[in-house]
Amino acid sequence: MADRYVELKSVSKSYGGVPALTAVDFRCEPGRVHAILGENGAGKSTLMKLLAGVIQPDAGTISIGGQTVRFSSPREAAEQGTVCMFQELSLMPHLSVGDNIVLAAPRTRMGMIERSVYREAREALDLVGAKSIPLGARVSGLSLSERQLVEIAKAVFRKPKLLILDEATSALTSELVETVFGVLRMLKEQGVAILFISHRMHEVDAIADRISVFRNGRHIETFDVGARTTDEIVGLMIGRSLEELFPPRRAPVPDTAPVVLNVSNVSWAGQLVDVSLAARAGEIVGLGGLDAQGQQQIMHAVFGVLRGVTGRITLNGRRLNGLRPPRVKQSDIGLALVPEDRKTEGLIPSMSVAQNMRLAVLGRAPFGLLDLDGSSEARLQELIERLALSYGSLDDPIATLSGGNQQKVVLAKWLVLSPKCLLLMDPTRGIDLPTKAQIYRLLTDLAAEGMAVILQSTDYEELIHLCDRVYVFYRGSVAKELTGDHLSADALIAASMNVHLHAGGQA
Amino acid sequence: MMTWLRQNARETIAALALVILFAGYIAIHPRGFSTYVVTIWSNQGTLLGLAAIAQFFVVLVKGIDLSVGSIIALTNVMGSFLLNGSPTSIALGMVVVLTVGVACGLVNGIAVVYGGVQPIVTTLATGGIFGGIALLLRPTPGGSIDETMSDALTYAVAGIPVSAVILVIVLVVLLMLLRRTAVGLGLYAIGSSEQSAYMTGLRVNRLKLVAYGSSGFVAALAGTYVSMVTLTGDPNIAPSYTLNSIAAVVLGGVALSGGVGSPLGAVIGALILKTISSLMFFSGLPPLAQPFFEGLILATAIALGALGVFRVRSRLELYR
């Protein structure tokens, strides 16, 4: 087992002449968690895809335990023990959780799948902390974080020898991340080699033994965890020293600032219970809590996605109840929502960058005609510069952009409408540090210009450093409102689990 | 039981609609509930039911098959040449007919999988070819089919139509294969998300060929059964089977977007269609008005299936 190391020797890969990996030497060993760090476009995903058999190298060799291998499909890689859990989820939405897991490695007797395999699938789910997800549930009905857990369970179920996790925990709350890490440590003990990609530094610190930094398709450096400070690592990743990730704290918004969004006593379908919150002009208001405690639903309720919402929602004094997205985005109301899943809700993958950016503004033009005076085109151009969007051509398909740049396009498409209130659902999920920093600065600037910003986030750091106020959700209602000095990681975690009301807490 | 009903709401609603329509049909039929009436109904239903199952396999993997009717017509015509004589030659004829069906399905599958051609375009073209061959083989309906075999397969035993038994056996076998084998689940998987299935390590191309091949096989069963019921080979039956098979899978809750539905649903859809047209025949309505009412009942049945939309609390669900 000890000799089952994975080694890449001067591996190169390019897409249409653009190099993605250049002469990479890399090695990872059994029984260790090896973190791969780098900006978007540094070549991490390409590395993973090579190892998982999705793509093949143009030059160089990949070997496992000294034996050169060449995988022509994920199936061949999996047969050799390499299992990859990609950021783009690999679950079949219409199938049950059990079928999804079992299909990864079905064991059959006389052609029929053995029932005992489903028991093992159950055990894998329990192991990763997904006890509450029934085997028979359809994947399409699960939340993003539940899907990630299923995905992890599916990978564990296949008993990999090399396990690759690409942003595997991006939608998970800290408690679940801890459970998953427990499983990873156990696999490590069993001699599994684990490659771990994450943008969350503290997660890398918590789980990894070694760190490799990639930049511009090259392997820059590999070192043991603790050998370098976070600042040094970030410096290696971007090739220069990064100023503070978060912009300097703003002066508190005065109580005299007008309230823009006012939500009072809103309930919906048992998932929202008597929620009241408010956001003033110039404020960044955070929504935190464990996963699926109602933070997402309140955003949908405000944006007019939900039916049968009771209570009162107003924006600048105008009642929003009963109005739907095409109405609330009009300039007299001025609401915008950056959705949770940019691939399915934020963007139309088959359309170009430019088309995606113009989508939101279309409904505003009279009779749906394209905007003739070019004022929004000018604004778009301005936004592209402000967001420092990097792209080949605006006519390229949106899928050619990196995740961070895709998110910038989602932001641009809404900001071109000059909203008065901006709702953001986990906008920095799976995005590299420099892009995060840019988005943070943008949000701060927007607030300074008088916009009311509502930021739902799974990242505690974000809530603490960026927000004036944070509403912590628990079981569909606001468990606590944290401001000023009370806004700390400990307080957030405590409030998320509602430990003040229920001794012992519920995770 | 309740959760099963909820998870298969579309099949359940379709089954309810079928029961109501069937009751109506029996009520207005001059001979009422009798072995004779039920056998005729069952035979007709089995024909379309098999066609619908053939369509189901292709729709399951996100395709649509415009050649189902043509494969039925071709195998029916071939049956009119081969399904007579000694038991050995009939058995041999069966093998040939079924092989031709599978081959037709595989031709479609290969064009779709390896040629990268859209299923609707592929099957439009191949449908013309298959139907054309049938027409060349037998320009006018005719031929001979072993009557003993026909009688055995189209009458009733102890009040139960043989066709119903055949249909139930086919359904049970298919449901087992689809739900309990890796290949069956794999078909649902690639229909649900081809990319995810590939990343999971499934043999996507091979599975798609299995779907198209199975479709051809079941279409050949349908063609054979047409021979048994009509005792002739008729090259002109293709269009009605193709269109009705698509209508049947939709009625039976099979999603045209792939990955959802079952052969049971497809068969229920087919039986609904058959019952509606029989109902029309005995309704006493003027023949010219019948298509209008037939369409109206069909529309109502589809609307019933879509009622779930009103229970959706988050509008986002409507666009998933």
Boltz contact constraints between the chains, C-beta under 6 A:
constraints:
  - contact:
      token1: [A, 74]
      token2: [B, 199]
      max_distance: 6.0
  - contact:
      token1: [A, 74]
      token2: [B, 201]
      max_distance: 6.0
  - contact:
      token1: [A, 75]
      token2: [B, 201]
      max_distance: 6.0
  - contact:
      token1: [A, 78]
      token2: [B, 201]
      max_distance: 6.0
  - contact:
      token1: [A, 90]
      token2: [B, 196]
      max_distance: 6.0
  - contact:
      token1: [A, 90]
      token2: [B, 199]
      max_distance: 6.0
  - contact:
      token1: [A, 90]
      token2: [B, 200]
      max_distance: 6.0
  - contact:
      token1: [A, 91]
      token2: [B, 196]
      max_distance: 6.0
  - contact:
      token1: [A, 92]
      token2: [B, 189]
      max_distance: 6.0
  - contact:
      token1: [A, 92]
      token2: [B, 192]
      max_distance: 6.0
  - contact:
      token1: [A, 92]
      token2: [B, 193]
      max_distance: 6.0
  - contact:
      token1: [A, 92]
      token2: [B, 196]
      max_distance: 6.0
  - contact:
      token1: [A, 93]
      token2: [B, 192]
      max_distance: 6.0
  - contact:
      token1: [A, 94]
      token2: [B, 192]
      max_distance: 6.0
  - contact:
      token1: [A, 94]
      token2: [B, 259]
      max_distance: 6.0
  - contact:
      token1: [A, 94]
      token2: [B, 260]
      max_distance: 6.0
  - contact:
      token1: [A, 95]
      token2: [B, 188]
      max_distance: 6.0
  - contact:
      token1: [A, 95]
      token2: [B, 192]
      max_distance: 6.0
  - contact:
      token1: [A, 99]
      token2: [B, 185]
      max_distance: 6.0
  - contact:
      token1: [A, 103]
      token2: [B, 185]
      max_distance: 6.0
  - contact:
      token1: [A, 103]
      token2: [B, 189]
      max_distance: 6.0
  - contact:
      token1: [A, 103]
      token2: [B, 200]
      max_distance: 6.0
  - contact:
      token1: [A, 104]
      token2: [B, 200]
      max_distance: 6.0
  - contact:
      token1: [A, 106]
      token2: [B, 182]
      max_distance: 6.0
  - contact:
      token1: [A, 108]
      token2: [B, 182]
      max_distance: 6.0
  - contact:
      token1: [A, 111]
      token2: [B, 181]
      max_distance: 6.0
  - contact:
      token1: [A, 112]
      token2: [B, 180]
      max_distance: 6.0
  - contact:
      token1: [A, 112]
      token2: [B, 181]
      max_distance: 6.0
  - contact:
      token1: [A, 113]
      token2: [B, 180]
      max_distance: 6.0
  - contact:
      token1: [A, 113]
      token2: [B, 182]
      max_distance: 6.0
  - contact:
      token1: [A, 269]
      token2: [B, 313]
      max_distance: 6.0
  - contact:
      token1: [A, 305]
      token2: [B, 314]
      max_distance: 6.0
  - contact:
      token1: [A, 305]
      token2: [B, 315]
      max_distance: 6.0
  - contact:
      token1: [A, 305]
      token2: [B, 316]
      max_distance: 6.0
  - contact:
      token1: [A, 306]
      token2: [B, 314]
      max_distance: 6.0
  - contact:
      token1: [A, 307]
      token2: [B, 313]
      max_distance: 6.0
  - contact:
      token1: [A, 308]
      token2: [B, 313]
      max_distance: 6.0
